[in-house]
Amino acid sequence: MSVTSYRDGTRLQRAFQRENDHRALFIAYIMAGDPDLETSFELLTGLAEHADVIELGMPFSDPMAEGPTIQLASQRSLAAGTKMRDVLGIVRRFRETNTVTPIVLMGYLNPVLSYGFEAFADDASNAGADGVIIVDCPPEEADALTDALNGAKMDLIRLATPTTDDKRLPAVVQRTSGFIYYVSVAGVTGVKEADADAVRSPVERLRAASGLPVAVGFGIKTPERAAQVARVADGVVVGSALVDEIAAAAALNENVTQKVLSKASELAKAVRSARLATV
């Protein structure tokens, strides 16, 4: 089994070293271009005050792993005319003032394939992205993408699920880097709730198999649930709860950034204080 080593000096590595402070990382997800590119940039800038890592969704017309919340976010972004170069553009603009907070691009294979693996990897790296999650790219088909990302010094972060058995696990961790993203529920985003007790054993198993930190996502919407997961995982990913705030605020013509950052602040405090009683 070949596991890509966790490269010294990356933004992601420095972020996960904060576990030395006895806490998990808070990882926030938003969709680029939702509800528009300028608001996405404002959200990126504001979320950096609360999140240790930001996942930025790349809109796609058929996001098969997503529940209604993020499906609709993708639709809103595409309807606003967001292109891949626009996504990379707001990352580049973000990097003009923030060189610390890691950004992981999350999306689906088709837009990246259309862009071209090497061109995408080079442009994403030059814009300031640190890693990529491609939800629908199986390990058996990932060598060309992985080669391109490694050449651009970017991490390919893989998903593991409750159905990833011992036979499948070596393929999942092979050539992955940055961290492992554990999908805590069987299903799509934003529908079921994560069970912190059920997460503990898979997280330990994935750490042992990969030698990497493990972040847990899907099914984490409340500060209480985020704190529970933060006691056993290296990172806690929240997406649908933040995207729900975007949709609700936009529908009511309220300040989207203010609403999202308020929610992010609550979640970040819950994650960061979760282990205090146990250290």
C-alpha positions, 0 to 999 in steps of 0.5 A: 500500500502506497500512501502519499506522505504529508508534505512538510510546510503546507497550509493544511499541515500547519492547520492540523498541527493545531491539534497540539492545542487539544482541539479539532479543526472547524472546516466550513463549506460554501458553494462558490458563486452562491448567491453570487461571486462577490458574496462568495468572496465576502464569505471566504474572507469572513469565514477565515476569522472562524474556520481553520480550513474552508472547503469551496464548492465548485458548482456542477449540474448533477451533484449526485452526493448532495442533498437538496440544500447543496443541490440548490446552491449549485443551481443558484451558482450556475444560474448566476453564470459561475464558471470554473475560472470564476471559482479560481478567481475568488480564491486568487483574490482571497489570497491577496490578503490571506495566505494562511487559511487553507482552501480545499476545492470540492466538486465533481470530475466532469468540470475538472476533466473538461478543464484539463487535469494539468491546466486545472491543477496548475491554475488552482495551485497558482490561485492559492488552493491547497487541495481538491476533493473530487466526489465521484472520482474512484481511486482506480480512475484517479492516477492522471488527476493525482499526478497533475495535482502532485506536480502542482503540489496540491493534495488529493483528499479522498472520501471514506464512508461507513461502507468502506470495508477492509478490502476497499480501504487500501485503495481509498488511502492510496495516493491520498494526502492532506487528510481523509474525509470521513462521510459519517452517514450513508446517504447524501449531504444535509439529510441524516445526522451524524452519530458521534459514538458511531464515528469513533471507531472508523476515525481511528481505523482511517488514521491507522490505515492512512497516517493522516488526520481524519475530518468528519462531515455530512450530517453535522448541523448544530453546535451540539453535534459538532462538539460531539464529533470534535471530541473524536475526529481531527476535523469537523466539516459543516456545509449544509447548515451554512448553505441553509443560512445563505438561502434563507437570508437571500430569500428574505433579502437579509445580509447573507454574510452576517447570517452565515458568519453568525452561524459559523461563529457558533459552530467554531466555538463549539468545535474548539471548546469540545475537548476542554473538559477532557484535557 
